[in-house]
């Protein structure tokens, strides 16, 4: 339990580094944006895309575990998508945006923080496909 709590904290902090601008963006995203909306947003210099495959491919660095194989990454992505996590997300790369229409927590409405919203699902999926 303690190991997974530390891993959760490390992953939450570390995964914001996935992609060039995620750290500065604080992974702000719009959870109810369509795939077409995500694609159109990334045509702007303000938004860029991260994928679950990238997240799972780099998660080992922050969890201190062995990296996932390509097959495990594919399995993890499939499990995450089945759990309702978007496979591709456009995150805002310029500033931190107010969360939840100005609220202080990720609520699935307005703007949320990707890892705040999904870290509790992503870590168990990583360990499940890794066999740990």
C-alpha positions as CSV (number, residue, x, y, z in Angstrom):
1,X,0.0,0.0,0.0
2,X,2.7,2.5,1.0
3,X,4.7,1.7,-2.2
4,X,1.7,2.4,-4.3
5,X,0.9,5.6,-2.5
6,X,4.5,6.8,-3.1
7,X,4.2,5.6,-6.7
8,X,1.0,7.6,-7.1
9,X,2.6,10.8,-5.9
10,X,5.7,10.2,-8.1
11,X,3.5,9.5,-11.1
12,X,1.3,12.5,-10.6
13,X,4.4,14.8,-10.3
14,X,6.4,13.0,-13.0
15,X,3.8,12.5,-15.7
16,X,3.3,16.2,-16.0
17,X,6.6,16.1,-17.8
18,X,5.3,13.9,-20.6
19,X,5.5,16.0,-23.7
20,X,7.3,19.3,-24.2
21,X,4.7,21.6,-22.7
22,X,2.8,19.6,-20.2
23,X,4.8,20.8,-17.2
24,X,3.9,24.4,-18.0
25,X,0.4,23.5,-19.0
26,X,-0.3,21.7,-15.7
27,X,-2.1,19.3,-18.0
28,X,-5.3,21.4,-18.4
29,X,-7.7,19.8,-20.8
30,X,-11.4,19.8,-21.7
31,X,-12.8,16.4,-20.8
32,X,-16.0,16.6,-22.9
33,X,-14.1,17.7,-26.1
34,X,-14.8,15.6,-29.1
35,X,-12.0,13.8,-31.1
36,X,-12.5,16.4,-33.9
37,X,-12.3,19.2,-31.3
38,X,-9.1,17.8,-29.9
39,X,-7.6,17.6,-33.4
40,X,-8.7,21.1,-34.2
41,X,-7.4,22.5,-30.9
42,X,-3.9,21.2,-31.6
43,X,-3.7,23.3,-34.8
44,X,-3.3,26.2,-32.4
45,X,0.1,27.0,-30.8
46,X,-1.7,27.0,-27.4
47,X,-2.6,23.3,-27.3
48,X,-0.7,20.0,-27.9
49,X,-1.5,16.3,-27.8
50,X,-0.5,13.6,-25.4
51,X,-1.5,10.0,-25.7
52,X,-2.1,7.2,-23.3
53,X,0.6,5.2,-25.1
54,X,3.1,8.0,-24.3
55,X,1.9,8.1,-20.7
56,X,2.3,4.3,-20.2
57,X,5.6,4.2,-22.2
58,X,7.1,6.7,-19.7
59,X,5.4,5.7,-16.5
60,X,8.1,3.3,-15.4
61,X,10.5,6.3,-15.1
62,X,8.3,7.8,-12.4
63,X,7.2,4.6,-10.7
64,X,10.7,3.1,-10.5
65,X,9.5,-0.1,-12.2
66,X,10.5,-2.0,-15.3
67,X,9.2,-0.4,-18.5
68,X,6.2,-1.9,-20.2
69,X,6.6,-3.8,-23.4
70,X,4.8,-2.7,-26.5
71,X,2.2,-5.4,-26.0
72,X,1.7,-4.3,-22.4
73,X,1.4,-0.6,-23.5
74,X,-1.3,-1.7,-26.0
75,X,-3.1,-3.6,-23.3
76,X,-2.9,-0.7,-20.8
77,X,-4.2,1.7,-23.4
78,X,-7.1,-0.6,-24.2
79,X,-7.9,-1.0,-20.4
80,X,-7.7,2.8,-19.9
81,X,-10.0,3.5,-22.8
82,X,-12.4,0.9,-21.6
83,X,-12.4,2.7,-18.2
84,X,-13.4,6.0,-20.0
85,X,-10.0,7.7,-20.2
86,X,-9.4,9.4,-23.5
87,X,-6.7,7.8,-25.6
88,X,-5.6,11.2,-26.9
89,X,-6.0,14.5,-25.2
90,X,-5.2,18.1,-26.1
91,X,-3.6,19.9,-23.2
92,X,-3.2,23.7,-22.9
93,X,0.4,24.7,-23.2
94,X,0.5,28.4,-22.4
95,X,-0.8,28.9,-18.8
96,X,-2.7,27.2,-16.1
97,X,-6.4,27.5,-16.7
98,X,-9.0,27.6,-14.0
99,X,-10.3,24.1,-13.3
100,X,-14.0,23.1,-13.4
101,X,-15.2,26.5,-14.5
102,X,-13.2,28.2,-11.8
103,X,-13.6,25.6,-9.1
104,X,-10.7,23.9,-7.3
105,X,-11.1,20.3,-8.3
106,X,-11.5,18.2,-11.4
107,X,-15.2,17.6,-11.9
108,X,-15.6,16.5,-15.6
109,X,-17.1,19.9,-16.5
110,X,-15.3,22.8,-18.1
111,X,-11.5,22.5,-17.7
112,X,-9.9,19.8,-15.7
113,X,-6.3,18.6,-15.0
114,X,-5.7,15.3,-16.8
115,X,-3.6,13.6,-14.2
116,X,-5.7,14.8,-11.3
117,X,-8.7,13.3,-13.1
118,X,-7.1,9.9,-14.0
119,X,-4.1,9.1,-11.9
120,X,-6.1,6.8,-9.6
121,X,-7.0,4.7,-12.7
122,X,-3.7,4.9,-14.6
123,X,-1.5,3.5,-11.8
124,X,-3.5,0.4,-11.1
125,X,-3.7,-0.3,-14.9
126,X,0.1,0.1,-15.1
127,X,0.6,-2.5,-12.3
128,X,-2.1,-4.8,-13.7
129,X,-0.5,-5.1,-17.1
130,X,3.0,-5.3,-15.6
131,X,1.9,-8.1,-13.4
132,X,2.8,-6.3,-10.2
